[in-house]
Amino acid sequence: MHLELTPEALLMQLGYTKTEQTLKQIQEIIKNTKGFEKFSQHLPSFNDVLAVEKAFIAMSNSEKYLKIKCDEDSSADNLSAFTSLVKHWADKYKLELRQVENKNTYYIIGQH
């Protein structure tokens, strides 16, 4: 069964308050992300999995994409597990990610 995740529901799942600005931002991200509707329903559960490794999914303030980010002060074990989780998830849903140079942050560009 396929459930569509509305922009409002996604904001709540990612921990954002619904405002005119956040709603506009998430709508632009959805529009800009290729194949978003094909993997979006998996974002909340992936965000929950990431939390174990001190990581999360957030809206980018500089790009019109969601980003997957790990806390800067994470241990090497956390970073290794985080990287492994991100790569596995991207492969599973055939996602193109772009890593921010010298950071543990990935933009979700969309499906291949």
C-alpha positions in Angstrom: 0.0 0.0 0.0 1.3 3.4 -0.9 0.5 6.3 1.4 1.3 9.8 0.1 3.0 12.0 2.6 1.6 15.5 2.5 4.0 18.5 2.8 2.4 19.3 6.2 2.8 15.7 7.5 6.4 15.6 6.4 7.1 18.9 8.2 5.7 17.4 11.4 7.6 14.1 10.9 10.9 16.0 10.6 10.2 18.1 13.6 9.3 21.4 12.0 6.5 23.7 13.0 4.1 24.4 10.1 4.4 28.1 9.1 3.9 29.8 5.8 7.7 29.8 5.3 8.4 26.2 6.2 5.4 25.0 4.1 6.7 27.0 1.1 10.2 25.6 1.6 9.1 22.0 1.8 7.0 22.4 -1.3 10.0 23.8 -3.2 12.1 20.9 -2.0 9.5 18.4 -3.2 9.2 20.1 -6.6 13.0 20.2 -7.0 13.7 16.6 -5.9 13.4 14.1 -8.8 11.1 11.2 -8.0 10.3 12.5 -4.5 6.9 10.8 -4.4 8.5 7.4 -5.0 10.6 7.4 -1.8 9.1 10.1 0.4 7.0 7.8 2.5 10.2 6.2 3.8 11.7 9.4 5.1 10.1 9.4 8.5 11.3 5.8 9.3 14.8 6.6 7.9 14.9 9.7 10.1 14.1 7.5 13.2 16.9 5.0 12.2 19.4 7.9 11.8 18.6 9.3 15.3 20.3 6.3 16.8 23.6 7.5 15.2 23.0 11.2 16.2 21.9 12.1 12.7 18.7 13.5 11.1 17.0 14.6 7.9 16.4 18.4 7.6 15.6 21.0 5.1 18.6 22.8 3.7 18.7 26.6 4.1 21.1 27.0 1.2 19.8 24.4 -1.4 16.3 23.3 -2.4 16.9 19.8 -1.1 16.5 17.8 2.0 19.8 17.0 3.7 20.9 14.0 5.8 23.3 15.3 8.5 25.3 13.7 11.3 26.2 15.8 14.4 29.7 17.3 14.1 30.8 15.8 17.4 29.9 12.2 16.6 32.5 9.5 17.3 34.3 7.6 14.6 32.0 4.6 15.2 28.9 6.8 14.8 30.3 8.3 11.6 31.1 4.9 10.2 27.6 3.6 11.0 26.0 6.8 9.7 27.8 6.6 6.4 26.9 2.9 6.0 23.2 3.6 6.7 23.1 6.5 4.3 24.8 4.5 1.5 22.5 1.5 2.1 19.3 3.7 2.0 20.5 5.5 -1.1 21.2 2.2 -2.9 17.9 0.7 -1.8 15.8 3.6 -3.2 18.1 4.4 -6.1 18.8 7.9 -4.9 21.4 10.3 -6.0 23.1 12.0 -3.1 25.6 14.9 -3.1 28.0 15.1 -0.2 29.0 18.5 1.2 32.7 18.8 0.9 34.5 17.9 4.2 31.2 17.4 6.0 29.1 14.5 7.1 26.1 16.0 5.2 24.4 14.7 2.1 21.8 16.4 -0.1 19.0 14.2 -1.4 19.0 15.1 -5.1 16.5 12.5 -6.2 16.1 9.2 -7.9 18.4 8.1 -10.8 
